Amino acid sequence: MLWATCQSSAASTSNEVQGAWAKTWQTNNPVWRGVHLGLHNDQQVEALIEQLPKLSKLGANVLVVEVNYSFDYQSHPEIRPQQFLTKPRAKELVTAARAHGINMIPQINYLNHQSWSRNTGELLKQYPQFDETPGQFPENKGIYCRSWCPQNPEVNKVVFALIDDLADAFEANAFHVGMDEVFIMGSEFCPRCKGHDPAKLFAKAVNDLHEHIAGERKLEMLIWGDRLLDAKALGYSLWEAATNRTEQAIDLIPKDIIVCDWHYGKATNYPSVPFLLDKGFRVWPSGWQPLDASVAFSAFSRQQKNPRLIGYLCTTWGKVKVQDLAEWPPITEVLPQWK
């Protein structure tokens, strides 16, 4: 009993310290200048730690690290791939980042992107019963990416535990759940979802995650915004906006979610930014490449005089190595524009 009391007291003290740091950081950083990158092993953590002083000098104050299943998950060790990053290295990264005033936001890409090319992700490898298209598309031929079934009663037990492991390791005050490019929703092959409204299914997945992340864990929740946008109405492609009616979920999910609105093409107008702001969301415009497109999207976003536009996020998507982040033009040329 004494040991349990000591553990509880230590956890409470740790939470208070983390909360105090987060509150101070938020007060000192009204504009979020972020970099999103994949982080999948301890070697990449070492490289990122070396980049922190340079990124901080460029103005970066947030790093969104997409770890996915490449972590030493204690709740579900069967999920781990051959290479993964460890909790001690994650802690080391957090300490180093905070020393430079940088907030760390971990990410696991949920719902979609459970496979890529012929490779199925670790979750569906270990739990094939979670698949939205069970037994279909051998070797993933004829499919972009697999999704899990948002109505499987067992899936949340697993994914919530993974969130807890990763959030604890990164001492997180926010968590990014991905949820982009969801093309399989209400599949005819899913006995639970067949014939159901795609918007309600998508909203259920978002709301389930929100209840755990924002409700139980008291963390900010972030998602990619493409499935909340009507491709036809806003003039976007099927990649950066929905064509399968998930966009109607926008009125079915909480407004305290931070929506990362990503667009990678050069344009003079990005109507989703004011649209999402008008809907009441905080919006984090998220560009990539080429450089002229990033500059155009950044410039348009800076014109929006709305306090819910929180800053700008530079995504990298494997186009730059971790050790070269601070020399990549879409970061060096765009991020410092956000004061």
Secondary structure, 3 states (H helix, E strand, C coil): CHHHHHHHHHHHHHHHHHHHHHHHHHHHCCCEEEEEEECCCHHHHHHHHHHHHHHHHCCCCEEEEECCCCECCCCCHHHCCCCCECHHHHHHHHHHHHHCCCEEEEEEEECCCCEECCEECHHHHHCHHHECCCCCCHHHCCCCCCCECCCCCCHHHHHHHHHHHHHHHCCCCEEEEECCCCCCCCCCCCCCCCCCCHHHHHHHHHHHHHHHHHHHCCCEEEEECHHHCEHHHHCCCCCCCECCCHHHHHHCCCCCCEEECECCCCCCCCCHHHHHHHCCCEECCEECCCHHHHHHHHHHHHCCCCCCECEEEEECCCCCCHHHHHHCHHHHCCHHHCC
